[in-house]
Amino acid sequence: MATEYGLTAIGNAIVDVLAHATDDFILSQAQKGMNPNTMNLIGAERAVELYDLMEQATEMSGGSAGNTMACFASFGGKGAYIGKVADDQLGRIFAHDTRAIGVHFDSLPLIGGAPTAQCLILVTPDAQRTMNTFLGACTQLTEQDVDETLIANSQVTYLEGYLFDEPKAKAAFFRAADLVRKHNRKLALTLSDPFCVVRYREEFKNLVQNHIDILFANEAELKELTEMSDLDKAIESIRNKCDIVAVTLGSQGSVIVTKDETIHVKAISPKELVDTTGAGDSYAAGFLFGYTEGKSLAECGRLGSLAASEVISHMGPRPLVPLKSLL
């Protein structure tokens, strides 16, 4: 049966605030719970405090799955997004930005609750990013927000691992998984962050083995999921857990694993490495665009590398040129 959408993503609807920072500044914030090169959850007061400490910042709609949808649409893919924003200025910005890039978005905003989520991203001179996320309204995503018609009309539904931090959102995950099975579609998951995997390892293992068709992970996330420090052993242990596993390896490219084959994909070097924010999100977008267009797995991986290369060449997690122009 034909579908209206190639991809529908479910994720934390977040507005990103990006600024350059020194390594010393990141280290100076360790006592406040900041871990370099990872995502750290913060409260509302800490968000205000940290924002005041940041250098000149750039604001743009983000969130991991939101970035993936932006890149997917930039390739020419038709997509939809499910996520919770508040009825406030940042929420309206997020909704406008999402629709303006051609992604269907009609999740009802949260009225009278927490403000729209924001992620304060500090980019160090080595282009690595340290993310500090105030989840706000996006924690109020529930299974009622998962639109069955949307899932039924999408080739692939893509889940963002960060959502596992909230019980309501976790319930939305499993409703989506059930609907994907009911309508004989495909379900993809990104593990999002090593600390996320540590928090919910057993639940992720169960999800991957019993529900997921396509898994995205970077090297650190895969090692945490499998509890193996050796990459080759980690890959072998995940091989039979779902149909396709795509493991990103930074400058070493990626490896795509199925039950029967292992495909090594080269990285595509950016003109200049500026900011790695969104590298994994954009890789997933390129891969899934290729997948929904019926491309070979090797070509899916190449499109992932192509998208990641464009995104890491500038500040911010979304492409600055139409990705379809790079095809």
SEVO-464786 format. One record per atom (N, C-alpha, C): residue in one letter; z, y, x. Coordinates in steps of 0.2 Angstrom, whole numbers, padded with zeros to 4 digits, always signed. Example, Ala and Ser with C-alpha at 12.3 -4.5 7.8 and 13.67 -1.06 7.14 Angstrom:
! residues 2
a+0039-0028+0066 a+0039-0022+0062 a+0039-0016+0066 s+0035-0011+0064 s+0036-0005+0068 s+0039+0000+0064 
! end
This chain:
! residues 327
m+0000-0006+0004 m+0000+0000+0000 m+0000+0006+0004 a-0004+0011+0003 a-0005+0017+0007 a+0002+0021+0006 t+0003+0025+0011 t+0009+0029+0010 t+0007+0037+0011 e+0011+0041+0008 e+0010+0048+0009 e+0012+0051+0015 y+0018+0048+0018 y+0020+0051+0025 y+0020+0045+0030 g+0018+0047+0036 g+0019+0043+0042 g+0026+0042+0043 l+0030+0047+0043 l+0037+0047+0046 l+0042+0051+0042 t+0047+0048+0040 t+0053+0052+0037 t+0059+0051+0041 a+0062+0057+0043 a+0068+0056+0048 a+0074+0058+0044 i+0080+0055+0046 i+0086+0057+0043 i+0091+0059+0049 g+0093+0065+0049 g+0097+0067+0054 g+0102+0073+0053 n+0105+0075+0058 n+0109+0081+0058 n+0105+0087+0058 a+0105+0091+0053 a+0101+0097+0053 a+0105+0103+0056 i+0103+0105+0062 i+0107+0109+0067 i+0102+0115+0069 v+0105+0121+0070 v+0102+0126+0073 v+0104+0126+0081 d+0100+0126+0085 d+0101+0126+0092 d+0102+0133+0095 v+0107+0134+0099 v+0108+0140+0103 v+0108+0138+0111 l+0102+0140+0114 l+0101+0138+0121 l+0102+0144+0126 a+0106+0143+0131 a+0106+0148+0137 a+0107+0144+0143 h+0105+0148+0149 h+0106+0145+0155 h+0113+0146+0157 a+0115+0141+0162 a+0122+0141+0164 a+0122+0138+0171 t+0128+0139+0175 t+0128+0136+0182 t+0132+0130+0181 d+0132+0126+0186 d+0136+0120+0187 d+0143+0121+0187 d+0145+0127+0190 d+0152+0129+0191 d+0155+0130+0184 f+0151+0134+0180 f+0153+0135+0173 f+0154+0129+0169 i+0150+0124+0169 i+0151+0118+0166 i+0157+0114+0168 l+0158+0114+0175 l+0164+0111+0177 l+0171+0115+0175 s+0170+0121+0174 s+0176+0126+0172 s+0178+0124+0165 q+0174+0121+0161 q+0175+0120+0154 q+0177+0112+0153 a+0178+0109+0159 a+0180+0102+0158 a+0187+0101+0154 q+0191+0105+0155 q+0198+0104+0152 q+0197+0106+0144 k+0192+0109+0142 k+0190+0110+0135 k+0186+0104+0132 g+0185+0099+0136 g+0182+0093+0134 g+0174+0092+0135 m+0172+0097+0139 m+0165+0097+0140 m+0163+0092+0146 n+0158+0087+0144 n+0156+0083+0149 n+0149+0084+0151 p+0147+0085+0157 p+0140+0087+0159 p+0135+0083+0157 n+0129+0085+0155 n+0123+0081+0153 n+0124+0077+0147 t+0129+0078+0143 t+0130+0074+0137 t+0131+0079+0131 m+0132+0075+0125 m+0134+0079+0119 m+0141+0079+0118 n+0144+0085+0117 n+0151+0085+0115 n+0152+0088+0108 l+0157+0085+0104 l+0158+0088+0098 l+0164+0093+0098 i+0163+0099+0095 i+0168+0104+0095 i+0169+0107+0088 g+0175+0110+0087 g+0176+0113+0081 g+0174+0120+0080 a+0175+0123+0074 a+0173+0130+0073 a+0175+0135+0078 e+0182+0135+0079 e+0185+0140+0084 e+0182+0140+0091 r+0181+0133+0093 r+0178+0132+0100 r+0171+0135+0100 a+0167+0134+0094 a+0160+0136+0094 a+0160+0144+0095 v+0164+0147+0092 v+0164+0155+0092 v+0166+0157+0100 e+0171+0153+0102 e+0174+0155+0109 e+0168+0154+0114 l+0165+0148+0114 l+0159+0146+0118 l+0153+0151+0118 y+0152+0152+0112 y+0146+0157+0111 y+0147+0164+0114 d+0153+0166+0114 d+0155+0172+0117 d+0154+0172+0125 l+0155+0166+0128 l+0155+0165+0135 l+0148+0164+0137 m+0143+0162+0133 m+0136+0160+0135 m+0132+0167+0137 e+0128+0165+0142 e+0123+0171+0143 e+0118+0172+0138 q+0113+0176+0139 q+0108+0178+0133 q+0106+0171+0131 a+0106+0171+0124 a+0104+0164+0121 a+0098+0165+0117 t+0094+0159+0116 t+0089+0158+0111 t+0091+0154+0106 e+0089+0156+0100 e+0091+0152+0094 e+0085+0149+0091 m+0085+0142+0089 m+0079+0139+0086 m+0082+0133+0082 s+0078+0131+0077 s+0080+0125+0073 s+0080+0119+0078 g+0084+0115+0077 g+0084+0109+0081 g+0087+0103+0078 g+0092+0099+0081 g+0094+0093+0079 g+0089+0088+0081 s+0092+0082+0084 s+0088+0077+0087 s+0082+0075+0082 a+0083+0073+0076 a+0078+0070+0072 a+0073+0076+0070 g+0076+0082+0069 g+0072+0088+0067 g+0067+0089+0073 n+0069+0089+0079 n+0065+0090+0084 n+0059+0084+0084 t+0061+0078+0083 t+0056+0073+0083 t+0051+0074+0077 m+0053+0077+0071 m+0048+0078+0066 m+0044+0084+0068 a+0047+0089+0072 a+0043+0095+0074 a+0037+0093+0078 c+0039+0088+0083 c+0033+0085+0088 c+0028+0081+0084 f+0031+0077+0079 f+0027+0072+0075 f+0021+0077+0071 a+0024+0082+0068 a+0019+0086+0065 a+0014+0090+0069 s+0017+0092+0075 s+0013+0095+0080 s+0007+0091+0082 f+0008+0084+0082 f+0002+0079+0084 f-0003+0079+0078 g-0001+0081+0072 g-0005+0081+0066 g-0002+0076+0061 g+0004+0073+0063 g+0006+0068+0058 g+0009+0071+0052 k+0009+0068+0046 k+0012+0070+0040 k+0019+0067+0039 g+0024+0072+0039 g+0031+0069+0039 g+0036+0073+0034 a+0042+0070+0034 a+0047+0073+0029 a+0054+0072+0033 y+0058+0076+0031 y+0065+0076+0034 y+0071+0077+0029 i+0076+0073+0030 i+0082+0073+0026 i+0088+0075+0030 g+0091+0080+0028 g+0097+0083+0032 g+0100+0088+0028 k+0107+0089+0029 k+0111+0094+0025 k+0112+0101+0029 v+0110+0106+0026 v+0112+0113+0029 v+0116+0116+0023 a+0119+0122+0025 a+0123+0126+0020 a+0119+0131+0017 d+0121+0134+0012 d+0117+0139+0009 d+0119+0146+0012 d+0117+0146+0019 d+0119+0152+0023 d+0113+0154+0027 q+0114+0159+0031 q+0108+0162+0035 q+0105+0156+0039 l+0109+0153+0043 l+0106+0148+0048 l+0103+0142+0044 g+0106+0141+0038 g+0103+0135+0034 g+0096+0137+0031 r+0095+0144+0029 r+0089+0146+0027 r+0084+0146+0032 i+0086+0148+0039 i+0082+0148+0044 i+0079+0141+0046 f+0084+0136+0045 f+0082+0129+0047 f+0077+0127+0042 a+0078+0128+0035 a+0074+0126+0030 a+0067+0129+0031 h+0067+0135+0032 h+0060+0139+0033 h+0057+0136+0039 d+0060+0135+0045 d+0057+0133+0051 d+0054+0126+0049 t+0057+0122+0046 t+0055+0115+0045 t+0049+0115+0040 r+0049+0119+0035 r+0043+0119+0031 r+0037+0122+0034 a+0039+0127+0038 a+0033+0131+0041 a+0029+0127+0046 i+0032+0122+0049 i+0028+0117+0053 i+0025+0112+0050 g+0025+0112+0043 g+0022+0107+0039 g+0026+0101+0037 v+0032+0101+0038 v+0037+0095+0037 v+0040+0096+0030 h+0039+0091+0026 h+0042+0091+0019 h+0050+0091+0020 f+0053+0096+0016 f+0061+0096+0017 f+0063+0099+0010 d+0067+0095+0006 d+0069+0098+0000 d+0076+0095-0001 s+0080+0093+0004 s+0087+0092+0004 s+0091+0097+0001 l+0095+0096-0004 l+0099+0101-0007 l+0104+0104-0002 p+0105+0111-0002 p+0110+0114+0003 p+0117+0113+0000 l+0122+0113+0005 l+0129+0113+0003 l+0131+0120+0001 i+0134+0120-0005 i+0137+0126-0008 i+0144+0127-0007 g+0146+0132-0004 g+0154+0134-0004 g+0158+0129+0001 g+0154+0126+0006 g+0158+0122+0010 g+0157+0125+0017 a+0157+0120+0022 a+0156+0122+0029 a+0150+0125+0031 p+0149+0130+0036 p+0143+0133+0038 p+0138+0128+0041 t+0132+0130+0041 t+0126+0126+0044 t+0128+0124+0051 a+0127+0118+0053 a+0129+0116+0060 a+0125+0119+0066 q+0128+0120+0071 q+0125+0123+0077 q+0127+0119+0083 c+0122+0119+0088 c+0123+0116+0094 c+0122+0121+0100 l+0127+0122+0104 l+0127+0127+0109 l+0125+0123+0116 i+0119+0124+0118 i+0116+0120+0123 i+0116+0124+0130 l+0119+0122+0135 l+0119+0125+0141 l+0115+0121+0146 v+0110+0125+0149 v+0105+0122+0153 v+0106+0124+0160 t+0107+0119+0165 t+0109+0120+0172 t+0103+0121+0176 p+0103+0123+0182 p+0097+0124+0186 p+0093+0118+0187 d+0096+0112+0187 d+0092+0106+0188 d+0089+0104+0181 a+0089+0108+0176 a+0086+0107+0170 a+0089+0102+0165 q+0095+0100+0167 q+0099+0095+0163 q+0102+0099+0157 r+0104+0096+0152 r+0107+0100+0146 r+0114+0097+0144 t+0119+0101+0143 t+0125+0099+0141 t+0126+0103+0134 m+0127+0098+0129 m+0127+0100+0122 m+0134+0100+0119 n+0135+0106+0115 n+0142+0106+0112 n+0140+0108+0105 t+0142+0103+0101 t+0140+0103+0094 t+0145+0104+0089 f+0145+0109+0085 f+0149+0110+0079 f+0145+0107+0073 l+0147+0102+0070 l+0143+0098+0065 l+0143+0102+0058 g+0148+0105+0056 g+0148+0109+0050 g+0145+0106+0044 a+0141+0109+0041 a+0138+0106+0034 a+0135+0099+0035 c+0132+0098+0041 c+0128+0092+0041 c+0132+0085+0040 t+0139+0086+0041 t+0143+0080+0040 t+0144+0078+0033 q+0141+0083+0028 q+0142+0081+0021 q+0135+0078+0018 l+0131+0076+0023 l+0125+0072+0020 l+0128+0065+0017 t+0126+0063+0011 t+0128+0057+0008 t+0122+0053+0006 e+0124+0047+0004 e+0118+0042+0002 e+0114+0045-0004 q+0118+0050-0008 q+0114+0053-0014 q+0108+0057-0011 d+0109+0060-0005 d+0103+0064-0002 d+0097+0060+0000 v+0098+0053+0001 v+0093+0049+0003 v+0088+0047-0003 d+0082+0050-0003 d+0077+0050-0008 d+0073+0044-0008 e+0074+0039-0013 e+0070+0033-0013 e+0063+0034-0013 t+0061+0039-0017 t+0053+0040-0017 t+0050+0042-0010 l+0054+0046-0007 l+0052+0048+0000 l+0052+0042+0005 i+0057+0037+0005 i+0057+0031+0009 i+0052+0027+0007 a+0050+0026+0001 a+0045+0021-0002 a+0038+0024+0000 n+0038+0030+0001 n+0031+0033+0003 n+0030+0035+0010 s+0035+0032+0014 s+0034+0033+0022 s+0033+0027+0025 q+0028+0027+0030 q+0027+0020+0034 q+0034+0019+0038 v+0037+0024+0041 v+0043+0023+0045 v+0048+0027+0043 t+0054+0025+0043 t+0060+0029+0042 t+0064+0029+0048 y+0066+0035+0051 y+0069+0036+0058 y+0076+0038+0057 l+0081+0035+0060 l+0088+0037+0059 l+0090+0039+0066 e+0094+0045+0065 e+0097+0048+0071 e+0104+0045+0072 g+0106+0042+0078 g+0112+0039+0080 g+0118+0044+0079 y+0117+0050+0080 y+0123+0055+0080 y+0126+0055+0073 l+0122+0053+0068 l+0125+0053+0061 l+0130+0048+0060 f+0131+0043+0064 f+0136+0038+0064 f+0143+0041+0064 d+0144+0048+0066 d+0151+0051+0067 d+0154+0052+0060 e+0150+0052+0055 e+0153+0053+0048 e+0152+0047+0043 p+0158+0045+0040 p+0157+0039+0036 p+0152+0040+0030 k+0152+0046+0027 k+0147+0047+0022 k+0140+0047+0024 a+0139+0049+0030 a+0132+0049+0033 a+0130+0042+0035 k+0135+0038+0037 k+0134+0031+0039 k+0132+0027+0033 a+0135+0029+0027 a+0133+0026+0021 a+0126+0028+0019 a+0124+0034+0021 a+0117+0036+0020 a+0112+0032+0024 f+0114+0030+0030 f+0111+0026+0035 f+0109+0019+0031 f+0114+0016+0029 f+0113+0009+0026 f+0110+0009+0019 r+0110+0015+0015 r+0106+0015+0009 r+0099+0016+0011 a+0097+0020+0017 a+0090+0020+0019 a+0088+0014+0021 a+0092+0010+0025 a+0090+0003+0028 a+0088-0001+0022 d+0092-0001+0017 d+0091-0006+0011 d+0085-0004+0007 l+0083+0003+0007 l+0077+0005+0003 l+0071+0003+0007 v+0072+0004+0014 v+0066+0002+0018 v+0064-0005+0017 r+0069-0010+0017 r+0068-0017+0016 r+0065-0018+0009 k+0068-0014+0004 k+0066-0015-0003 k+0058-0014-0004 h+0056-0008+0000 h+0049-0006-0001 h+0044-0009+0005 n+0047-0013+0009 n+0043-0016+0014 n+0040-0011+0019 r+0045-0007+0021 r+0043-0002+0026 r+0046-0004+0033 k+0045+0001+0038 k+0048+0000+0045 k+0054+0005+0046 l+0059+0002+0049 l+0065+0006+0051 l+0066+0007+0058 a+0067+0014+0060 a+0068+0015+0068 a+0074+0019+0069 l+0077+0018+0074 l+0084+0021+0076 l+0083+0023+0083 t+0086+0029+0084 t+0087+0032+0091 t+0095+0032+0092 l+0097+0029+0098 l+0104+0028+0099 l+0107+0035+0101 s+0103+0040+0102 s+0106+0047+0103 s+0110+0049+0109 d+0115+0045+0111 d+0119+0048+0116 d+0124+0042+0119 p+0125+0041+0125 p+0129+0036+0127 p+0136+0036+0124 f+0139+0042+0123 f+0146+0042+0120 f+0146+0040+0113 c+0140+0041+0110 c+0139+0039+0103 c+0139+0031+0103 v+0136+0028+0107 v+0136+0021+0108 v+0143+0018+0109 v+0146+0021+0114 v+0153+0019+0115 v+0158+0019+0109 r+0157+0024+0105 r+0161+0025+0099 r+0160+0020+0094 y+0153+0018+0093 y+0152+0013+0088 y+0148+0007+0090 r+0149+0004+0096 r+0145-0001+0099 r+0144-0007+0094 e+0149-0010+0091 e+0148-0016+0087 e+0144-0014+0081 e+0145-0008+0078 e+0141-0007+0072 e+0134-0006+0074 f+0133-0002+0080 f+0126-0002+0082 f+0123-0008+0083 k+0126-0013+0086 k+0124-0020+0088 k+0122-0023+0081 n+0126-0023+0076 n+0125-0026+0070 n+0119-0022+0066 l+0118-0016+0067 l+0113-0012+0064 l+0106-0014+0067 v+0106-0014+0074 v+0100-0016+0077 v+0098-0023+0076 q+0102-0028+0076 q+0100-0035+0075 q+0098-0036+0068 n+0101-0033+0063 n+0100-0035+0056 n+0095-0030+0052 h+0094-0024+0055 h+0090-0019+0051 h+0085-0016+0054 i+0085-0015+0061 i+0081-0010+0064 i+0074-0014+0067 d+0068-0011+0066 d+0062-0013+0068 d+0060-0011+0075 i+0062-0004+0076 i+0060+0000+0082 i+0066+0003+0085 l+0068+0002+0091 l+0074+0005+0094 l+0072+0009+0099 f+0074+0016+0100 f+0074+0020+0105 f+0080+0021+0109 a+0080+0021+0115 a+0086+0022+0119 a+0084+0024+0126 n+0089+0028+0129 n+0087+0029+0137 n+0091+0024+0141 e+0091+0024+0147 e+0094+0019+0151 e+0101+0019+0150 a+0105+0024+0150 a+0112+0024+0149 a+0114+0022+0143 e+0111+0023+0137 e+0112+0021+0131 e+0111+0014+0130 l+0106+0011+0133 l+0105+0004+0132 l+0110+0000+0136 k+0112+0002+0142 k+0117-0001+0146 k+0124-0001+0142 e+0125+0004+0139 e+0131+0005+0135 e+0131+0000+0129 l+0125+0000+0125 l+0124-0005+0120 l+0125-0012+0122 t+0122-0014+0127 t+0122-0021+0129 t+0128-0023+0134 e+0132-0018+0136 e+0138-0018+0140 e+0135-0022+0147 m+0130-0020+0149 m+0127-0023+0156 m+0125-0017+0160 s+0127-0017+0166 s+0126-0012+0171 s+0119-0013+0174 d+0116-0018+0174 d+0109-0020+0177 d+0104-0019+0171 l+0099-0014+0173 l+0094-0012+0168 l+0090-0018+0166 d+0088-0022+0170 d+0083-0028+0169 d+0087-0033+0164 k+0093-0034+0166 k+0097-0039+0161 k+0098-0036+0154 a+0100-0029+0154 a+0101-0026+0148 a+0094-0026+0144 i+0088-0025+0147 i+0082-0026+0143 i+0081-0033+0140 e+0083-0038+0145 e+0082-0045+0142 e+0086-0047+0137 s+0092-0044+0137 s+0097-0045+0131 s+0095-0042+0125 i+0091-0037+0125 i+0090-0033+0119 i+0083-0036+0116 r+0079-0039+0120 r+0072-0041+0119 r+0071-0044+0112 n+0075-0049+0110 n+0075-0052+0104 n+0079-0050+0098 k+0082-0044+0099 k+0086-0041+0094 k+0082-0037+0088 c+0076-0034+0090 c+0072-0031+0085 c+0065-0031+0088 d+0060-0029+0084 d+0053-0030+0085 d+0051-0026+0091 i+0053-0020+0092 i+0050-0016+0097 i+0056-0012+0100 v+0057-0012+0107 v+0062-0007+0110 v+0059-0003+0115 a+0060+0004+0114 a+0057+0008+0119 a+0062+0011+0123 v+0062+0010+0130 v+0068+0013+0134 v+0065+0018+0138 t+0067+0024+0138 t+0065+0030+0142 t+0069+0030+0148 l+0065+0031+0154 l+0068+0031+0161 l+0067+0037+0165 g+0067+0043+0161 g+0066+0049+0165 g+0060+0050+0168 s+0060+0052+0175 s+0054+0053+0179 s+0051+0046+0180 q+0054+0040+0179 q+0051+0034+0180 q+0047+0031+0174 g+0047+0036+0169 g+0043+0034+0163 g+0047+0030+0158 s+0044+0025+0155 s+0047+0021+0150 s+0045+0014+0150 v+0049+0010+0147 v+0047+0003+0146 v+0047+0001+0139 i+0042-0003+0137 i+0042-0005+0130 i+0042-0012+0129 v+0047-0015+0126 v+0049-0022+0126 v+0048-0025+0119 t+0044-0030+0118 t+0044-0034+0112 t+0046-0041+0114 k+0046-0046+0109 k+0048-0053+0110 k+0043-0056+0115 d+0037-0054+0116 d+0032-0057+0120 d+0030-0053+0126 e+0031-0047+0126 e+0028-0043+0132 e+0033-0037+0134 t+0032-0035+0140 t+0035-0029+0143 t+0030-0025+0146 i+0029-0018+0143 i+0024-0014+0145 i+0027-0008+0149 h+0025-0007+0155 h+0028-0001+0159 h+0023+0005+0158 v+0026+0011+0156 v+0022+0017+0154 v+0024+0022+0159 k+0020+0025+0163 k+0021+0030+0168 k+0023+0037+0164 a+0028+0041+0168 a+0029+0047+0165 a+0023+0052+0167 i+0023+0057+0163 i+0018+0062+0164 i+0022+0069+0167 s+0020+0070+0173 s+0024+0076+0176 s+0023+0082+0173 p+0028+0086+0171 p+0027+0093+0168 p+0024+0098+0173 k+0021+0103+0171 k+0019+0108+0176 k+0025+0111+0180 e+0031+0112+0176 e+0037+0114+0179 e+0043+0111+0175 l+0048+0108+0178 l+0053+0105+0175 l+0058+0111+0173 v+0059+0113+0167 v+0063+0118+0165 v+0069+0116+0161 d+0069+0112+0156 d+0074+0110+0152 d+0073+0103+0149 t+0077+0099+0150 t+0076+0092+0147 t+0078+0091+0140 t+0081+0096+0137 t+0083+0096+0130 t+0077+0094+0125 g+0078+0088+0122 g+0073+0086+0117 g+0068+0081+0120 a+0069+0079+0126 a+0064+0074+0130 a+0064+0068+0126 g+0070+0065+0124 g+0070+0059+0121 g+0067+0059+0113 d+0069+0065+0110 d+0066+0066+0104 d+0059+0067+0103 s+0056+0070+0108 s+0049+0071+0108 s+0045+0064+0110 y+0048+0061+0115 y+0045+0054+0116 y+0045+0050+0110 a+0050+0050+0106 a+0050+0046+0100 a+0045+0048+0095 a+0044+0055+0095 a+0038+0057+0091 a+0031+0055+0093 g+0030+0056+0099 g+0023+0053+0101 g+0022+0046+0100 f+0028+0042+0102 f+0027+0035+0101 f+0026+0033+0093 l+0030+0036+0089 l+0029+0035+0082 l+0023+0038+0079 f+0020+0043+0082 f+0014+0046+0079 f+0008+0040+0081 g+0008+0038+0087 g+0004+0033+0089 g+0004+0026+0085 y+0011+0024+0083 y+0012+0018+0080 y+0009+0019+0072 t+0011+0025+0069 t+0008+0026+0062 t+0001+0027+0062 e-0002+0028+0068 e-0010+0029+0068 e-0013+0022+0070 g-0009+0017+0071 g-0011+0010+0073 g-0014+0009+0080 k-0011+0014+0084 k-0013+0013+0092 k-0009+0007+0095 s-0011+0005+0101 s-0008+0000+0105 s-0001+0002+0107 l+0003-0002+0109 l+0010+0000+0111 l+0009+0004+0117 a+0005+0002+0122 a+0004+0006+0128 a+0002+0013+0127 e-0003+0014+0122 e-0005+0021+0120 e+0001+0024+0116 c+0005+0021+0112 c+0011+0024+0109 c+0015+0027+0115 g+0016+0023+0120 g+0021+0025+0125 g+0018+0031+0129 r+0011+0031+0130 r+0008+0037+0133 r+0008+0043+0129 l+0008+0043+0123 l+0009+0048+0118 l+0016+0051+0119 g+0021+0046+0119 g+0028+0048+0120 g+0029+0052+0126 s+0026+0050+0132 s+0026+0053+0138 s+0023+0060+0138 l+0017+0060+0135 l+0013+0067+0134 l+0018+0072+0130 a+0021+0070+0125 a+0025+0075+0121 a+0031+0077+0125 a+0034+0072+0129 a+0040+0074+0133 a+0038+0079+0138 s+0033+0077+0141 s+0030+0082+0147 s+0030+0089+0145 e+0027+0090+0139 e+0026+0097+0136 e+0033+0100+0135 v+0037+0096+0132 v+0044+0099+0129 v+0048+0101+0135 i+0048+0097+0141 i+0053+0098+0146 i+0050+0104+0151 s+0044+0106+0149 s+0041+0112+0154 s+0043+0119+0152 h+0048+0119+0146 h+0050+0126+0144 h+0057+0125+0141 m+0060+0131+0140 m+0066+0131+0136 m+0065+0129+0129 g+0070+0125+0127 g+0070+0123+0119 g+0066+0116+0118 p+0068+0113+0113 p+0067+0106+0112 p+0060+0104+0108 r+0057+0110+0106 r+0051+0109+0102 r+0044+0111+0106 p+0039+0109+0104 p+0033+0110+0108 p+0031+0118+0107 l+0028+0121+0112 l+0025+0128+0112 l+0018+0128+0111 v+0014+0122+0112 v+0007+0122+0110 v+0006+0116+0106 p+0001+0116+0101 p+0000+0110+0097 p-0001+0104+0101 l+0003+0099+0100 l+0002+0093+0104 l-0005+0089+0103 k-0007+0090+0097 k-0014+0087+0095 k-0019+0090+0100 s-0018+0096+0102 s-0023+0099+0107 s-0023+0096+0114 l-0018+0092+0115 l-0017+0089+0122 l-0020+0082+0121 l-0022+0080+0115 l-0025+0073+0114 l-0032+0073+0117 
! end
